[in-house]
Amino acid sequence: MAGPAAATVSTTDDERIAFILDDKRFWVPYPEANEAMKLMKEMRAAPRETRPLNLAIIGPPSSGKSQLLRVFAERNTPPYDPNEDNPTLPVLRIDMPEAPEQASFVRELLAGIGAHYSTREPVDELVRRLTVFSTSLGIELFVVDEFHNGFKGTKRQQDILLNLTRGISSRTGVPIAIAGIDKVENFLKADPQLSTRFRRLHLPVWKENEATLMFLKTFEQKLGLKERSQLATTPLRSLILRLTGGATGQICRLLRSSAVVAIRNGTEKITEVILEDRAHYLPRET
């Protein structure tokens, strides 16, 4: 019998399932994610400067970018209420709006801190207010997920948004961590000044190698099922990779939902049959 994860040893089945399905608590580390967490912590701790060093987390769809950013923000941000006395917000996380206009980006950042704004306010005024709030709230890091969403317009609109990104970082002195699909690399290269300010970290697509074996072993331990599933061994490892394309997000969805089934049906282990069945419910990337 494989000992369940420490967090689930003496809990009921319903509590174990709740733990597995809870994005805030269920997190399986791996080297690239650990490196991203480390870099963002260093960015938080760095003194403010006019050219802060930023971070771009790049990976294909379902590579685990969004969960990584959510986990970091939740672990590094205390409960935030803009109406309380002297609120603080060390990490401000948003999703890039799906609009190729610079005002939408700044408005989303202001909305993330609960600030009111007028749609008639010019961009410069919005950025000025964001700069003031970044100081008063003690913001140490901007985190922008789905960064590629803002680049669906013309080349000129893309250039303007890149200039705005550089301007926000320079005027506030707050570093920015962005995440997006591979085309983000091309957006950054289009602006040499901005490109030099961003370190790149590429998230993996899992393949038949030692890193995948270790990842699946860690994942199985975290699930805390009462019987060994042997996820890291053939044939389950190969099946998992085939069903998910090696994408971190898809692997997480597949294994977590499979573990829930294994708990509910009493088998307490993930089997090929369960994996094949749960794979039908995975979202399909377009």
Secondary structure as UniProt FT lines:
FT   HELIX           6..8
FT   TURN            9..10
FT   HELIX           13..21
FT   TURN            23..25
FT   HELIX           31..45
FT   STRAND          54..58
FT   TURN            61..62
FT   HELIX           65..76
FT   TURN            82..83
FT   STRAND          91..95
FT   HELIX           102..112
FT   TURN            113..114
FT   TURN            119..120
FT   HELIX           123..136
FT   TURN            137..138
FT   STRAND          141..145
FT   HELIX           147..150
FT   HELIX           155..172
FT   STRAND          176..180
FT   HELIX           183..189
FT   HELIX           192..195
FT   TURN            196..197
FT   STRAND          198..202
FT   HELIX           210..223
FT   TURN            231..232
FT   TURN            234..235
FT   HELIX           236..244
FT   TURN            245..246
FT   HELIX           248..264
FT   HELIX           272..279
FT   TURN            280..281
//
